[in-house]
Amino acid sequence: MTAMFDQELREQLAQARKELAAARTEEDADGVQAYEGRIAGLLRLAAQHGITLPHSADEEERRES
């Protein structure tokens, strides 16, 4: 896979995690469910293409440190 595809997945995952956090803060149950599904889908897509992405925001933050 191209580096561009990898980067796009990472950006979409980061954005979905931000939106999930916002939905949780706002106690938006539908939003939480939607963003959890979006994150799961992005992780599946990455796995199908051999791209290793962190499965949680905590893992992502540790890798960047």
PyRosetta script that sets phi, psi and omega in degrees:
from pyrosetta import init, pose_from_sequence

init()
pose = pose_from_sequence("MTAMFDQELREQLAQARKELAAARTEEDADGVQAYEGRIAGLLRLAAQHGITLPHSADEEERRES")
pose.set_psi(1, 153.0)
pose.set_omega(1, -178.1)
pose.set_phi(2, -78.5)
pose.set_psi(2, 156.9)
pose.set_omega(2, 178.2)
pose.set_phi(3, -62.7)
pose.set_psi(3, -31.9)
pose.set_omega(3, -179.8)
pose.set_phi(4, -65.3)
pose.set_psi(4, -42.6)
pose.set_omega(4, 178.3)
pose.set_phi(5, -62.6)
pose.set_psi(5, -45.7)
pose.set_omega(5, 178.4)
pose.set_phi(6, -57.4)
pose.set_psi(6, -49.3)
pose.set_omega(6, -179.1)
pose.set_phi(7, -63.2)
pose.set_psi(7, -41.2)
pose.set_omega(7, 179.7)
pose.set_phi(8, -62.7)
pose.set_psi(8, -42.6)
pose.set_omega(8, 177.5)
pose.set_phi(9, -61.3)
pose.set_psi(9, -44.0)
pose.set_omega(9, -179.9)
pose.set_phi(10, -62.0)
pose.set_psi(10, -42.2)
pose.set_omega(10, 179.7)
pose.set_phi(11, -65.9)
pose.set_psi(11, -42.9)
pose.set_omega(11, 179.2)
pose.set_phi(12, -65.1)
pose.set_psi(12, -38.0)
pose.set_omega(12, 178.6)
pose.set_phi(13, -65.6)
pose.set_psi(13, -44.6)
pose.set_omega(13, 178.9)
pose.set_phi(14, -61.1)
pose.set_psi(14, -43.1)
pose.set_omega(14, 179.6)
pose.set_phi(15, -65.2)
pose.set_psi(15, -42.9)
pose.set_omega(15, 179.2)
pose.set_phi(16, -62.8)
pose.set_psi(16, -37.2)
pose.set_omega(16, 178.3)
pose.set_phi(17, -67.9)
pose.set_psi(17, -36.4)
pose.set_omega(17, 176.3)
pose.set_phi(18, -64.7)
pose.set_psi(18, -44.4)
pose.set_omega(18, 179.8)
pose.set_phi(19, -65.0)
pose.set_psi(19, -37.6)
pose.set_omega(19, 176.8)
pose.set_phi(20, -62.2)
pose.set_psi(20, -45.1)
pose.set_omega(20, 179.0)
pose.set_phi(21, -61.2)
pose.set_psi(21, -41.2)
pose.set_omega(21, 179.0)
pose.set_phi(22, -65.2)
pose.set_psi(22, -41.8)
pose.set_omega(22, 179.0)
pose.set_phi(23, -62.8)
pose.set_psi(23, -39.8)
pose.set_omega(23, 178.4)
pose.set_phi(24, -65.2)
pose.set_psi(24, -42.5)
pose.set_omega(24, 179.4)
pose.set_phi(25, -61.2)
pose.set_psi(25, -39.7)
pose.set_omega(25, -178.7)
pose.set_phi(26, -83.6)
pose.set_psi(26, 1.1)
pose.set_omega(26, -177.4)
pose.set_phi(27, 53.5)
pose.set_psi(27, 42.7)
pose.set_omega(27, 179.1)
pose.set_phi(28, -95.1)
pose.set_psi(28, 91.6)
pose.set_omega(28, -175.2)
pose.set_phi(29, -59.9)
pose.set_psi(29, -40.0)
pose.set_omega(29, 179.0)
pose.set_phi(30, -65.7)
pose.set_psi(30, -41.9)
pose.set_omega(30, 177.9)
pose.set_phi(31, -63.2)
pose.set_psi(31, -42.6)
pose.set_omega(31, 178.5)
pose.set_phi(32, -59.1)
pose.set_psi(32, -48.4)
pose.set_omega(32, -179.7)
pose.set_phi(33, -61.1)
pose.set_psi(33, -42.9)
pose.set_omega(33, -178.9)
pose.set_phi(34, -64.3)
pose.set_psi(34, -45.5)
pose.set_omega(34, -177.8)
pose.set_phi(35, -73.6)
pose.set_psi(35, -30.7)
pose.set_omega(35, 173.3)
pose.set_phi(36, -63.4)
pose.set_psi(36, -40.1)
pose.set_omega(36, 176.9)
pose.set_phi(37, -65.6)
pose.set_psi(37, -40.7)
pose.set_omega(37, 178.4)
pose.set_phi(38, -61.5)
pose.set_psi(38, -45.0)
pose.set_omega(38, 179.6)
pose.set_phi(39, -63.0)
pose.set_psi(39, -46.0)
pose.set_omega(39, 179.4)
pose.set_phi(40, -60.0)
pose.set_psi(40, -41.9)
pose.set_omega(40, 178.9)
pose.set_phi(41, -64.0)
pose.set_psi(41, -42.0)
pose.set_omega(41, 178.5)
pose.set_phi(42, -65.2)
pose.set_psi(42, -39.5)
pose.set_omega(42, 178.3)
pose.set_phi(43, -65.8)
pose.set_psi(43, -38.8)
pose.set_omega(43, 176.5)
pose.set_phi(44, -64.5)
pose.set_psi(44, -44.7)
pose.set_omega(44, 179.7)
pose.set_phi(45, -60.3)
pose.set_psi(45, -44.2)
pose.set_omega(45, 178.3)
pose.set_phi(46, -61.1)
pose.set_psi(46, -45.8)
pose.set_omega(46, -179.2)
pose.set_phi(47, -62.0)
pose.set_psi(47, -39.1)
pose.set_omega(47, 179.0)
pose.set_phi(48, -62.4)
pose.set_psi(48, -26.6)
pose.set_omega(48, -177.8)
pose.set_phi(49, -105.8)
pose.set_psi(49, 11.3)
pose.set_omega(49, 175.7)
pose.set_phi(50, 73.0)
pose.set_psi(50, 23.1)
pose.set_omega(50, 179.3)
pose.set_phi(51, -100.9)
pose.set_psi(51, 125.3)
pose.set_omega(51, 179.4)
pose.set_phi(52, -90.7)
pose.set_psi(52, 116.8)
pose.set_omega(52, 177.5)
pose.set_phi(53, -119.1)
pose.set_psi(53, 150.4)
pose.set_omega(53, 176.6)
pose.set_phi(54, -65.6)
pose.set_psi(54, 140.4)
pose.set_omega(54, -178.9)
pose.set_phi(55, -84.5)
pose.set_psi(55, -7.8)
pose.set_omega(55, 177.0)
pose.set_phi(56, -142.5)
pose.set_psi(56, 159.2)
pose.set_omega(56, 178.3)
pose.set_phi(57, -63.6)
pose.set_psi(57, -33.1)
pose.set_omega(57, 178.2)
pose.set_phi(58, -61.8)
pose.set_psi(58, -43.9)
pose.set_omega(58, 178.0)
pose.set_phi(59, -61.4)
pose.set_psi(59, -41.1)
pose.set_omega(59, -179.2)
pose.set_phi(60, -62.1)
pose.set_psi(60, -44.3)
pose.set_omega(60, -180.0)
pose.set_phi(61, -65.1)
pose.set_psi(61, -39.7)
pose.set_omega(61, 178.8)
pose.set_phi(62, -64.0)
pose.set_psi(62, -37.8)
pose.set_omega(62, 179.7)
pose.set_phi(63, -66.6)
pose.set_psi(63, -33.9)
pose.set_omega(63, -177.3)
pose.set_phi(64, -77.9)
pose.set_psi(64, -18.6)
pose.set_omega(64, -178.3)
pose.set_phi(65, -74.8)
pose.dump_pdb("model.pdb")
